[in-house]
Amino acid sequence: MFNFLKKKSISDKKSRVHVLVEGRVQGVFYRETCRKKAQRLGVTGWVMNLKDGKVEAVFEGEEVLVNKMVDWAKRGSIFASVDSFNVLEEDYKEEFKTFGIRYDL
């Protein structure tokens, strides 16, 4: 007997996280490096500087790839120094088509 139902693989599982990063994360190419990394991985969402010196981001996509972005965000760009990192898992919404830098607060 044939089973035509495709099992959902780990790579098919979707994820969304909201992160807040504190430390030396502004003026060190954190956002641009984050954007490039997300685009290479195929993760969607956004990243932006906050007035208080922190960086905020949302990552959406395949869970494995979102986890790679979270791992990257904990370290940041080569010139960054992350002191505090918070991540909040959210419901996947498929809200974004690309990954970009936001400039509005």
N, CA, C and O atoms as CSV, one atom per row, in Angstrom:
chain,resi,resn,atom,element,x,y,z
A,1,MET,N,N,0.846,-1.181,0.000
A,1,MET,CA,C,0.000,0.000,0.000
A,1,MET,C,C,0.892,1.245,0.000
A,1,MET,O,O,1.886,1.312,0.723
A,2,PHE,N,N,0.525,2.205,-0.805
A,2,PHE,CA,C,1.294,3.440,-0.923
A,2,PHE,C,C,0.748,4.502,0.018
A,2,PHE,O,O,-0.463,4.629,0.201
A,3,ASN,N,N,1.653,5.254,0.606
A,3,ASN,CA,C,1.259,6.364,1.461
A,3,ASN,C,C,1.592,7.652,0.712
A,3,ASN,O,O,2.761,8.017,0.588
A,4,PHE,N,N,0.570,8.334,0.217
A,4,PHE,CA,C,0.779,9.538,-0.579
A,4,PHE,C,C,0.798,10.802,0.271
A,4,PHE,O,O,1.021,11.897,-0.247
A,5,LEU,N,N,0.567,10.659,1.557
A,5,LEU,CA,C,0.618,11.828,2.422
A,5,LEU,C,C,2.073,12.139,2.743
A,5,LEU,O,O,2.806,11.298,3.264
A,6,LYS,N,N,2.470,13.347,2.426
A,6,LYS,CA,C,3.853,13.750,2.681
A,6,LYS,C,C,3.983,14.162,4.143
A,6,LYS,O,O,3.233,15.007,4.632
A,7,LYS,N,N,4.937,13.557,4.827
A,7,LYS,CA,C,5.202,13.951,6.195
A,7,LYS,C,C,5.904,15.296,6.194
A,7,LYS,O,O,6.728,15.585,5.325
A,8,LYS,N,N,5.570,16.101,7.169
A,8,LYS,CA,C,6.195,17.411,7.279
A,8,LYS,C,C,7.614,17.237,7.810
A,8,LYS,O,O,7.815,16.713,8.905
A,9,SER,N,N,8.572,17.671,7.043
A,9,SER,CA,C,9.955,17.552,7.489
A,9,SER,C,C,10.304,18.706,8.407
A,9,SER,O,O,9.580,19.700,8.478
A,10,ILE,N,N,11.412,18.570,9.105
A,10,ILE,CA,C,11.856,19.632,10.009
A,10,ILE,C,C,12.045,20.934,9.249
A,10,ILE,O,O,11.733,22.005,9.771
A,11,SER,N,N,12.552,20.858,8.022
A,11,SER,CA,C,12.813,22.074,7.256
A,11,SER,C,C,11.530,22.755,6.792
A,11,SER,O,O,11.563,23.917,6.386
A,12,ASP,N,N,10.393,22.047,6.847
A,12,ASP,CA,C,9.117,22.647,6.457
A,12,ASP,C,C,8.480,23.438,7.603
A,12,ASP,O,O,7.556,24.217,7.372
A,13,LYS,N,N,8.956,23.249,8.818
A,13,LYS,CA,C,8.364,23.919,9.966
A,13,LYS,C,C,8.721,25.403,9.934
A,13,LYS,O,O,9.887,25.769,9.788
A,14,LYS,N,N,7.705,26.249,10.073
A,14,LYS,CA,C,7.904,27.700,10.010
A,14,LYS,C,C,7.997,28.290,11.402
A,14,LYS,O,O,7.442,27.753,12.361
A,15,SER,N,N,8.703,29.398,11.499
A,15,SER,CA,C,8.954,30.024,12.786
A,15,SER,C,C,8.997,31.539,12.639
A,15,SER,O,O,9.271,32.072,11.564
A,16,ARG,N,N,8.719,32.218,13.749
A,16,ARG,CA,C,8.825,33.680,13.803
A,16,ARG,C,C,9.324,34.051,15.196
A,16,ARG,O,O,8.806,33.572,16.205
A,17,VAL,N,N,10.338,34.912,15.233
A,17,VAL,CA,C,10.845,35.404,16.506
A,17,VAL,C,C,11.029,36.914,16.450
A,17,VAL,O,O,11.244,37.498,15.388
A,18,HIS,N,N,10.939,37.518,17.612
A,18,HIS,CA,C,11.142,38.955,17.782
A,18,HIS,C,C,12.321,39.090,18.743
A,18,HIS,O,O,12.280,38.555,19.852
A,19,VAL,N,N,13.367,39.797,18.330
A,19,VAL,CA,C,14.565,39.900,19.166
A,19,VAL,C,C,14.868,41.352,19.521
A,19,VAL,O,O,14.552,42.279,18.776
A,20,LEU,N,N,15.490,41.512,20.683
A,20,LEU,CA,C,15.946,42.813,21.152
A,20,LEU,C,C,17.396,42.634,21.594
A,20,LEU,O,O,17.706,41.788,22.433
A,21,VAL,N,N,18.281,43.451,21.008
A,21,VAL,CA,C,19.718,43.301,21.222
A,21,VAL,C,C,20.268,44.578,21.844
A,21,VAL,O,O,19.979,45.687,21.393
A,22,GLU,N,N,21.063,44.396,22.885
A,22,GLU,CA,C,21.642,45.538,23.585
A,22,GLU,C,C,23.156,45.382,23.650
A,22,GLU,O,O,23.676,44.273,23.769
A,23,GLY,N,N,23.844,46.498,23.570
A,23,GLY,CA,C,25.297,46.511,23.627
A,23,GLY,C,C,25.820,47.518,22.626
A,23,GLY,O,O,25.150,48.506,22.323
A,24,ARG,N,N,27.021,47.271,22.108
A,24,ARG,CA,C,27.555,48.131,21.042
A,24,ARG,C,C,27.034,47.551,19.724
A,24,ARG,O,O,27.711,46.765,19.062
A,25,VAL,N,N,25.808,47.962,19.360
A,25,VAL,CA,C,25.139,47.388,18.193
A,25,VAL,C,C,24.671,48.451,17.196
A,25,VAL,O,O,24.054,48.125,16.182
A,26,GLN,N,N,24.962,49.708,17.482
A,26,GLN,CA,C,24.654,50.761,16.520
A,26,GLN,C,C,25.960,51.401,16.067
A,26,GLN,O,O,26.886,51.586,16.856
A,27,GLY,N,N,26.017,51.735,14.779
A,27,GLY,CA,C,27.227,52.322,14.225
A,27,GLY,C,C,28.318,51.299,13.947
A,27,GLY,O,O,29.475,51.666,13.741
A,28,VAL,N,N,27.960,50.020,13.940
A,28,VAL,CA,C,28.941,48.952,13.726
A,28,VAL,C,C,28.479,47.986,12.619
A,28,VAL,O,O,28.915,46.836,12.577
A,29,PHE,N,N,27.611,48.452,11.742
A,29,PHE,CA,C,27.102,47.680,10.597
A,29,PHE,C,C,26.258,46.470,11.004
A,29,PHE,O,O,26.133,45.507,10.247
A,30,TYR,N,N,25.685,46.529,12.199
A,30,TYR,CA,C,24.854,45.423,12.679
A,30,TYR,C,C,23.647,45.207,11.757
A,30,TYR,O,O,23.397,44.089,11.306
A,31,ARG,N,N,22.905,46.281,11.482
A,31,ARG,CA,C,21.690,46.145,10.661
A,31,ARG,C,C,22.004,45.673,9.245
A,31,ARG,O,O,21.340,44.772,8.732
A,32,GLU,N,N,22.985,46.259,8.625
A,32,GLU,CA,C,23.320,45.889,7.241
A,32,GLU,C,C,23.811,44.447,7.160
A,32,GLU,O,O,23.438,43.709,6.248
A,33,THR,N,N,24.640,44.054,8.106
A,33,THR,CA,C,25.131,42.677,8.125
A,33,THR,C,C,23.980,41.710,8.392
A,33,THR,O,O,23.925,40.629,7.805
A,34,CYS,N,N,23.076,42.094,9.264
A,34,CYS,CA,C,21.891,41.285,9.554
A,34,CYS,C,C,21.040,41.118,8.301
A,34,CYS,O,O,20.592,40.015,7.987
A,35,ARG,N,N,20.823,42.215,7.591
A,35,ARG,CA,C,20.026,42.170,6.355
A,35,ARG,C,C,20.653,41.221,5.341
A,35,ARG,O,O,19.959,40.390,4.754
A,36,LYS,N,N,21.942,41.340,5.137
A,36,LYS,CA,C,22.630,40.480,4.163
A,36,LYS,C,C,22.557,39.010,4.561
A,36,LYS,O,O,22.324,38.149,3.713
A,37,LYS,N,N,22.754,38.722,5.837
A,37,LYS,CA,C,22.696,37.343,6.326
A,37,LYS,C,C,21.288,36.768,6.128
A,37,LYS,O,O,21.136,35.641,5.654
A,38,ALA,N,N,20.285,37.527,6.483
A,38,ALA,CA,C,18.893,37.072,6.337
A,38,ALA,C,C,18.555,36.828,4.869
A,38,ALA,O,O,17.917,35.829,4.538
A,39,GLN,N,N,18.969,37.716,4.005
A,39,GLN,CA,C,18.691,37.545,2.582
A,39,GLN,C,C,19.395,36.313,2.030
A,39,GLN,O,O,18.813,35.586,1.224
A,40,ARG,N,N,20.627,36.065,2.442
A,40,ARG,CA,C,21.340,34.861,2.004
A,40,ARG,C,C,20.624,33.594,2.453
A,40,ARG,O,O,20.564,32.612,1.713
A,41,LEU,N,N,20.080,33.620,3.668
A,41,LEU,CA,C,19.395,32.442,4.204
A,41,LEU,C,C,17.957,32.303,3.703
A,41,LEU,O,O,17.371,31.224,3.796
A,42,GLY,N,N,17.388,33.386,3.172
A,42,GLY,CA,C,15.990,33.345,2.747
A,42,GLY,C,C,15.013,33.607,3.880
A,42,GLY,O,O,13.845,33.227,3.802
A,43,VAL,N,N,15.495,34.259,4.940
A,43,VAL,CA,C,14.652,34.637,6.073
A,43,VAL,C,C,14.058,36.013,5.784
A,43,VAL,O,O,14.740,36.887,5.248
A,44,THR,N,N,12.793,36.203,6.137
A,44,THR,CA,C,12.141,37.489,5.923
A,44,THR,C,C,11.964,38.213,7.258
A,44,THR,O,O,12.133,37.626,8.326
A,45,GLY,N,N,11.620,39.500,7.175
A,45,GLY,CA,C,11.381,40.306,8.368
A,45,GLY,C,C,12.042,41.654,8.273
A,45,GLY,O,O,12.124,42.242,7.194
A,46,TRP,N,N,12.517,42.148,9.403
A,46,TRP,CA,C,13.128,43.478,9.442
A,46,TRP,C,C,14.059,43.621,10.641
A,46,TRP,O,O,14.028,42.826,11.580
A,47,VAL,N,N,14.893,44.670,10.575
A,47,VAL,CA,C,15.785,45.043,11.666
A,47,VAL,C,C,15.822,46.567,11.726
A,47,VAL,O,O,15.773,47.229,10.690
A,48,MET,N,N,15.911,47.136,12.953
A,48,MET,CA,C,15.997,48.597,13.067
A,48,MET,C,C,16.664,49.013,14.367
A,48,MET,O,O,16.628,48.297,15.368
A,49,ASN,N,N,17.276,50.198,14.323
A,49,ASN,CA,C,17.846,50.818,15.508
A,49,ASN,C,C,16.735,51.442,16.335
A,49,ASN,O,O,15.755,51.948,15.788
A,50,LEU,N,N,16.886,51.406,17.642
A,50,LEU,CA,C,15.974,52.096,18.544
A,50,LEU,C,C,16.663,53.310,19.132
A,50,LEU,O,O,17.892,53.367,19.181
A,51,LYS,N,N,15.887,54.276,19.574
A,51,LYS,CA,C,16.456,55.511,20.113
A,51,LYS,C,C,17.315,55.277,21.352
A,51,LYS,O,O,18.213,56.068,21.638
A,52,ASP,N,N,17.052,54.207,22.086
A,52,ASP,CA,C,17.803,53.938,23.316
A,52,ASP,C,C,19.118,53.190,23.074
A,52,ASP,O,O,19.780,52.781,24.028
A,53,GLY,N,N,19.499,53.008,21.806
A,53,GLY,CA,C,20.767,52.363,21.476
A,53,GLY,C,C,20.667,50.876,21.204
A,53,GLY,O,O,21.660,50.253,20.827
A,54,LYS,N,N,19.489,50.289,21.387
A,54,LYS,CA,C,19.290,48.870,21.128
A,54,LYS,C,C,18.934,48.646,19.661
A,54,LYS,O,O,18.657,49.590,18.920
A,55,VAL,N,N,18.947,47.387,19.264
A,55,VAL,CA,C,18.494,46.990,17.932
A,55,VAL,C,C,17.355,45.989,18.119
A,55,VAL,O,O,17.424,45.101,18.968
A,56,GLU,N,N,16.319,46.147,17.317
A,56,GLU,CA,C,15.150,45.268,17.350
A,56,GLU,C,C,15.019,44.603,15.991
A,56,GLU,O,O,15.310,45.219,14.966
A,57,ALA,N,N,14.581,43.342,15.976
A,57,ALA,CA,C,14.416,42.634,14.703
A,57,ALA,C,C,13.317,41.589,14.818
A,57,ALA,O,O,12.996,41.111,15.906
A,58,VAL,N,N,12.750,41.250,13.670
A,58,VAL,CA,C,11.795,40.148,13.541
A,58,VAL,C,C,12.307,39.256,12.417
A,58,VAL,O,O,12.620,39.733,11.326
A,59,PHE,N,N,12.388,37.956,12.693
A,59,PHE,CA,C,12.816,36.966,11.704
A,59,PHE,C,C,11.685,35.973,11.478
A,59,PHE,O,O,11.104,35.454,12.431
A,60,GLU,N,N,11.374,35.712,10.201
A,60,GLU,CA,C,10.372,34.714,9.837
A,60,GLU,C,C,10.918,33.799,8.758
A,60,GLU,O,O,11.675,34.228,7.887
A,61,GLY,N,N,10.527,32.531,8.822
A,61,GLY,CA,C,10.926,31.598,7.783
A,61,GLY,C,C,10.996,30.186,8.311
A,61,GLY,O,O,10.387,29.857,9.329
A,62,GLU,N,N,11.754,29.344,7.603
A,62,GLU,CA,C,11.940,27.974,8.052
A,62,GLU,C,C,12.631,28.011,9.414
A,62,GLU,O,O,13.584,28.761,9.622
A,63,GLU,N,N,12.139,27.196,10.326
A,63,GLU,CA,C,12.631,27.220,11.698
A,63,GLU,C,C,14.154,27.080,11.791
A,63,GLU,O,O,14.795,27.795,12.562
A,64,VAL,N,N,14.725,26.178,11.024
A,64,VAL,CA,C,16.177,25.974,11.039
A,64,VAL,C,C,16.906,27.254,10.652
A,64,VAL,O,O,17.925,27.594,11.253
A,65,LEU,N,N,16.393,27.962,9.657
A,65,LEU,CA,C,17.042,29.190,9.191
A,65,LEU,C,C,16.833,30.348,10.161
A,65,LEU,O,O,17.736,31.157,10.372
A,66,VAL,N,N,15.652,30.423,10.746
A,66,VAL,CA,C,15.394,31.447,11.765
A,66,VAL,C,C,16.328,31.224,12.949
A,66,VAL,O,O,16.862,32.183,13.506
A,67,ASN,N,N,16.528,29.978,13.335
A,67,ASN,CA,C,17.463,29.678,14.429
A,67,ASN,C,C,18.882,30.117,14.084
A,67,ASN,O,O,19.616,30.582,14.956
A,68,LYS,N,N,19.272,29.974,12.824
A,68,LYS,CA,C,20.599,30.451,12.399
A,68,LYS,C,C,20.692,31.969,12.536
A,68,LYS,O,O,21.735,32.498,12.920
A,69,MET,N,N,19.603,32.665,12.221
A,69,MET,CA,C,19.591,34.128,12.369
A,69,MET,C,C,19.685,34.514,13.839
A,69,MET,O,O,20.391,35.461,14.186
A,70,VAL,N,N,18.987,33.798,14.697
A,70,VAL,CA,C,19.053,34.076,16.134
A,70,VAL,C,C,20.482,33.861,16.635
A,70,VAL,O,O,21.004,34.676,17.395
A,71,ASP,N,N,21.105,32.780,16.214
A,71,ASP,CA,C,22.500,32.528,16.608
A,71,ASP,C,C,23.413,33.652,16.136
A,71,ASP,O,O,24.295,34.096,16.872
A,72,TRP,N,N,23.197,34.114,14.898
A,72,TRP,CA,C,24.006,35.215,14.380
A,72,TRP,C,C,23.741,36.485,15.200
A,72,TRP,O,O,24.682,37.177,15.587
A,73,ALA,N,N,22.472,36.792,15.462
A,73,ALA,CA,C,22.094,38.026,16.154
A,73,ALA,C,C,22.680,38.100,17.563
A,73,ALA,O,O,22.924,39.194,18.073
A,74,LYS,N,N,22.905,36.965,18.188
A,74,LYS,CA,C,23.512,36.944,19.525
A,74,LYS,C,C,24.957,37.427,19.493
A,74,LYS,O,O,25.469,37.925,20.496
A,75,ARG,N,N,25.614,37.281,18.347
A,75,ARG,CA,C,26.999,37.729,18.180
A,75,ARG,C,C,27.054,39.068,17.452
A,75,ARG,O,O,27.783,39.976,17.852
A,76,GLY,N,N,26.278,39.176,16.385
A,76,GLY,CA,C,26.244,40.401,15.601
A,76,GLY,C,C,27.383,40.515,14.613
A,76,GLY,O,O,28.098,39.550,14.343
A,77,SER,N,N,27.535,41.702,14.085
A,77,SER,CA,C,28.582,41.974,13.102
A,77,SER,C,C,29.949,41.907,13.772
A,77,SER,O,O,30.052,41.843,14.997
A,78,ILE,N,N,30.978,41.923,12.964
A,78,ILE,CA,C,32.348,41.772,13.463
A,78,ILE,C,C,32.723,42.864,14.467
A,78,ILE,O,O,33.526,42.618,15.367
A,79,PHE,N,N,32.158,44.062,14.328
A,79,PHE,CA,C,32.502,45.176,15.212
A,79,PHE,C,C,31.545,45.316,16.392
A,79,PHE,O,O,31.769,46.144,17.275
A,80,ALA,N,N,30.481,44.515,16.415
A,80,ALA,CA,C,29.481,44.599,17.480
A,80,ALA,C,C,29.949,43.895,18.750
A,80,ALA,O,O,30.826,43.032,18.726
A,81,SER,N,N,29.337,44.291,19.845
A,81,SER,CA,C,29.549,43.628,21.126
A,81,SER,C,C,28.187,43.520,21.812
A,81,SER,O,O,27.672,44.510,22.331
A,82,VAL,N,N,27.611,42.331,21.815
A,82,VAL,CA,C,26.274,42.121,22.368
A,82,VAL,C,C,26.386,41.850,23.860
A,82,VAL,O,O,27.058,40.910,24.284
A,83,ASP,N,N,25.713,42.696,24.659
A,83,ASP,CA,C,25.707,42.550,26.113
A,83,ASP,C,C,24.463,41.821,26.612
A,83,ASP,O,O,24.523,41.066,27.582
A,84,SER,N,N,23.337,42.053,25.942
A,84,SER,CA,C,22.071,41.468,26.369
A,84,SER,C,C,21.270,41.092,25.130
A,84,SER,O,O,21.253,41.823,24.140
A,85,PHE,N,N,20.610,39.945,25.201
A,85,PHE,CA,C,19.867,39.450,24.044
A,85,PHE,C,C,18.574,38.802,24.526
A,85,PHE,O,O,18.601,37.885,25.346
A,86,ASN,N,N,17.460,39.275,24.019
A,86,ASN,CA,C,16.164,38.707,24.363
A,86,ASN,C,C,15.471,38.236,23.097
A,86,ASN,O,O,15.482,38.928,22.079
A,87,VAL,N,N,14.871,37.059,23.164
A,87,VAL,CA,C,14.158,36.519,22.013
A,87,VAL,C,C,12.776,36.057,22.471
A,87,VAL,O,O,12.631,35.394,23.497
A,88,LEU,N,N,11.779,36.420,21.693
A,88,LEU,CA,C,10.399,36.055,21.975
A,88,LEU,C,C,9.844,35.308,20.768
A,88,LEU,O,O,9.809,35.841,19.659
A,89,GLU,N,N,9.414,34.080,20.991
A,89,GLU,CA,C,8.793,33.320,19.907
A,89,GLU,C,C,7.376,33.841,19.691
A,89,GLU,O,O,6.643,34.088,20.649
A,90,GLU,N,N,7.002,34.005,18.443
A,90,GLU,CA,C,5.670,34.489,18.082
A,90,GLU,C,C,5.038,33.524,17.090
A,90,GLU,O,O,5.712,32.647,16.550
A,91,ASP,N,N,3.753,33.687,16.855
A,91,ASP,CA,C,3.064,32.876,15.854
A,91,ASP,C,C,3.551,33.277,14.468
A,91,ASP,O,O,3.674,34.462,14.155
A,92,TYR,N,N,3.822,32.281,13.653
A,92,TYR,CA,C,4.235,32.539,12.275
A,92,TYR,C,C,3.072,33.173,11.525
A,92,TYR,O,O,1.950,32.671,11.581
A,93,LYS,N,N,3.331,34.271,10.825
A,93,LYS,CA,C,2.277,35.016,10.136
A,93,LYS,C,C,2.475,35.099,8.630
A,93,LYS,O,O,1.561,35.502,7.912
A,94,GLU,N,N,3.658,34.723,8.138
A,94,GLU,CA,C,3.987,34.903,6.722
A,94,GLU,C,C,3.676,36.338,6.298
A,94,GLU,O,O,3.048,36.584,5.268
A,95,GLU,N,N,4.133,37.266,7.121
A,95,GLU,CA,C,3.816,38.684,6.963
A,95,GLU,C,C,4.704,39.397,5.945
A,95,GLU,O,O,4.290,40.397,5.359
A,96,PHE,N,N,5.912,38.897,5.731
A,96,PHE,CA,C,6.889,39.625,4.931
A,96,PHE,C,C,7.270,38.877,3.665
A,96,PHE,O,O,7.229,37.647,3.619
A,97,LYS,N,N,7.638,39.626,2.645
A,97,LYS,CA,C,8.106,39.035,1.394
A,97,LYS,C,C,9.631,39.039,1.320
A,97,LYS,O,O,10.225,38.197,0.646
A,98,THR,N,N,10.265,39.991,2.015
A,98,THR,CA,C,11.719,40.151,1.996
A,98,THR,C,C,12.205,40.477,3.405
A,98,THR,O,O,11.426,40.484,4.359
A,99,PHE,N,N,13.503,40.746,3.521
A,99,PHE,CA,C,14.070,41.220,4.776
A,99,PHE,C,C,14.640,42.605,4.528
A,99,PHE,O,O,15.387,42.811,3.572
A,100,GLY,N,N,14.288,43.557,5.387
A,100,GLY,CA,C,14.765,44.912,5.181
A,100,GLY,C,C,15.133,45.632,6.454
A,100,GLY,O,O,14.879,45.159,7.562
A,101,ILE,N,N,15.734,46.781,6.270
A,101,ILE,CA,C,16.082,47.671,7.384
A,101,ILE,C,C,14.963,48.688,7.514
A,101,ILE,O,O,14.568,49.317,6.532
A,102,ARG,N,N,14.459,48.848,8.717
A,102,ARG,CA,C,13.447,49.873,8.994
A,102,ARG,C,C,14.138,51.087,9.594
A,102,ARG,O,O,15.083,50.975,10.375
A,103,TYR,N,N,13.635,52.249,9.202
A,103,TYR,CA,C,14.209,53.501,9.693
A,103,TYR,C,C,13.226,54.303,10.528
A,103,TYR,O,O,13.610,55.290,11.156
A,104,ASP,N,N,11.965,53.893,10.544
A,104,ASP,CA,C,10.954,54.603,11.310
A,104,ASP,C,C,10.818,54.013,12.700
A,104,ASP,O,O,11.063,52.823,12.898
A,105,LEU,N,N,10.438,54.817,13.645
A,105,LEU,CA,C,10.244,54.333,15.017
A,105,LEU,C,C,8.777,54.304,15.346
A,105,LEU,O,O,8.401,53.926,16.456
